[in-house]
Amino acid sequence: MENNKGTRISLLIKEINGLMKQSIKQMFDETGLTTPQIMVLATLSKYGSMRISELSEKLSLSNSTISGIVDRLENQGYVERVRSRKDRRVVHVSFSEKCRRMMHGDFHRIIEQNLEKKLAGADPGQIDDILKGLETLKSLLELN
């Protein structure tokens, strides 16, 4: 029975992740951006210019994966790679002017507001239950 619950939790997480990705993708359909590209742009929107390694850490993806995503975003004109003036070996990824105009600097807020709208139909007790359950699951996973 316990394995069954673990499987059910895993499947629910996978389904929720898929639904959230689908929702985000629909918001930006006209741009032609992929979900990973959107997540990189949202991270840059929230935290500002950063190195590939910092993006990798924030998104829990490998440096090579992030580098490939950034390459495609750069080719599409959404981001720029900028060398540090202090240390030319350090390269930061930042928004291009095209990207700034497209999102008015609030890319991450657009995504956060989308989830808020979806949760608007829930009563406060349900939201508290969801948060408590997710926090408990996170704590349990961190222990192991």
Backbone torsions as a table, in degrees:
resi	resn	phi	psi	omega
1	MET	NA	-41.8	-179.2
2	GLU	-61.2	-43.3	177.7
3	ASN	-60.4	-37.2	179.1
4	ASN	-61.1	-41.8	179.1
5	LYS	-68.1	-40.0	177.1
6	GLY	-61.8	-42.1	177.4
7	THR	-63.5	-42.3	-179.9
8	ARG	-63.8	-42.8	177.6
9	ILE	-61.9	-45.9	179.1
10	SER	-59.1	-44.6	179.7
11	LEU	-65.0	-40.9	178.2
12	LEU	-63.0	-42.5	178.6
13	ILE	-61.7	-44.4	179.3
14	LYS	-61.9	-44.1	-179.8
15	GLU	-66.0	-42.5	178.6
16	ILE	-63.1	-44.3	177.9
17	ASN	-58.2	-45.1	178.9
18	GLY	-62.5	-42.4	178.8
19	LEU	-65.1	-39.3	179.0
20	MET	-67.7	-42.0	177.7
21	LYS	-61.8	-43.4	179.8
22	GLN	-61.6	-43.4	179.8
23	SER	-63.0	-44.1	179.3
24	ILE	-65.1	-43.8	-179.7
25	LYS	-60.5	-41.8	179.5
26	GLN	-61.7	-35.7	179.9
27	MET	-62.3	-31.5	-174.3
28	PHE	-117.3	21.7	-177.3
29	ASP	-51.8	-44.5	-175.2
30	GLU	-65.8	-17.5	-179.3
31	THR	-81.2	-22.7	-176.2
32	GLY	78.6	8.1	179.8
33	LEU	-77.0	146.3	174.7
34	THR	-84.3	164.6	178.9
35	THR	-59.1	-45.8	177.6
36	PRO	-60.7	-37.0	177.4
37	GLN	-64.5	-42.1	178.1
38	ILE	-61.1	-41.8	-178.8
39	MET	-67.0	-36.4	175.8
40	VAL	-63.9	-45.8	179.9
41	LEU	-64.2	-39.1	178.5
42	ALA	-64.4	-38.9	178.9
43	THR	-66.1	-43.0	176.8
44	LEU	-64.4	-35.9	178.4
45	SER	-63.4	-41.1	-176.5
46	LYS	-76.6	-42.3	-171.7
47	TYR	-107.4	-11.8	-178.2
48	GLY	86.5	-172.8	-178.1
49	SER	-55.3	137.4	179.8
50	MET	-153.3	164.4	177.3
51	ARG	-77.9	161.2	177.5
52	ILE	-55.5	-43.2	-178.2
53	SER	-63.2	-35.7	178.0
54	GLU	-69.3	-41.4	175.8
55	LEU	-61.3	-42.5	179.1
56	SER	-57.9	-44.6	-179.2
57	GLU	-65.4	-46.0	-178.2
58	LYS	-62.8	-36.9	-175.2
59	LEU	-99.4	-0.2	-179.5
60	SER	55.4	44.8	176.1
61	LEU	-126.9	159.0	-178.7
62	SER	-70.8	157.9	177.3
63	ASN	-57.4	-41.5	-178.0
64	SER	-66.3	-36.8	177.4
65	THR	-65.2	-47.6	179.3
66	ILE	-62.5	-41.3	-179.8
67	SER	-60.1	-41.7	177.6
68	GLY	-64.3	-42.0	178.4
69	ILE	-63.2	-44.9	180.0
70	VAL	-64.4	-39.1	176.5
71	ASP	-55.2	-47.7	-178.7
72	ARG	-66.3	-40.8	177.6
73	LEU	-64.1	-37.9	178.7
74	GLU	-66.6	-43.4	178.4
75	ASN	-62.3	-30.9	179.2
76	GLN	-86.1	-4.9	176.5
77	GLY	85.6	15.3	-178.2
78	TYR	-88.2	-29.8	-179.7
79	VAL	-132.3	164.8	175.6
80	GLU	-130.6	148.5	170.9
81	ARG	-98.3	126.6	-176.3
82	VAL	-124.1	124.4	178.2
83	ARG	-75.7	140.2	177.1
84	SER	-66.0	139.4	176.9
85	ARG	-73.9	-28.8	-179.0
86	LYS	-77.3	-38.6	-177.8
87	ASP	-140.5	104.3	-174.2
88	ARG	-63.1	-15.4	177.7
89	ARG	-75.2	-21.7	-176.8
90	VAL	-88.4	127.1	179.7
91	VAL	-120.5	126.9	177.1
92	HIS	-103.7	146.7	174.5
93	VAL	-100.9	130.7	178.7
94	SER	-141.7	165.8	178.9
95	PHE	-64.8	145.0	169.2
96	SER	-85.0	169.6	177.1
97	GLU	-62.1	-37.6	177.8
98	LYS	-57.3	-43.8	-178.2
99	CYS	-69.5	-40.7	178.4
100	ARG	-59.4	-43.1	179.1
101	ARG	-65.3	-40.9	-176.2
102	MET	-62.6	-40.5	-172.0
103	MET	-113.9	0.0	178.5
104	HIS	55.4	27.8	175.3
105	GLY	75.8	3.1	-174.5
106	ASP	-119.3	36.9	-175.9
107	PHE	-55.3	-49.0	-177.4
108	HIS	-66.7	-32.9	179.4
109	ARG	-67.6	-36.0	177.8
110	ILE	-59.6	-44.5	-179.5
111	ILE	-67.2	-44.0	179.6
112	GLU	-63.9	-39.3	179.1
113	GLN	-66.5	-32.8	177.7
114	ASN	-60.7	-45.3	178.8
115	LEU	-67.1	-39.9	177.7
116	GLU	-57.4	-42.4	179.1
117	LYS	-62.4	-41.2	-179.1
118	LYS	-67.7	-31.4	-179.7
119	LEU	-85.9	-7.6	-175.9
120	ALA	-60.2	-27.2	-179.2
121	GLY	-78.5	-9.3	-178.9
122	ALA	-88.1	150.4	175.8
123	ASP	-83.4	159.6	-176.6
124	PRO	-54.7	-34.7	178.7
125	GLY	-64.0	-39.7	177.8
126	GLN	-64.4	-42.7	179.1
127	ILE	-62.2	-43.8	177.7
128	ASP	-60.7	-41.7	178.3
129	ASP	-62.5	-43.2	179.3
130	ILE	-61.3	-49.4	-179.6
131	LEU	-60.7	-44.8	-179.5
132	LYS	-62.3	-44.5	179.3
133	GLY	-62.8	-44.1	179.7
134	LEU	-67.0	-40.5	178.0
135	GLU	-64.9	-39.3	177.5
136	THR	-63.9	-46.3	179.1
137	LEU	-60.3	-45.2	178.7
138	LYS	-59.4	-45.1	179.3
139	SER	-61.2	-43.5	179.3
140	LEU	-64.0	-40.0	-179.9
141	LEU	-69.3	-33.1	179.3
142	GLU	-70.1	-26.5	179.9
143	LEU	-69.3	-30.3	-175.0
144	ASN	-101.2	NA	NA
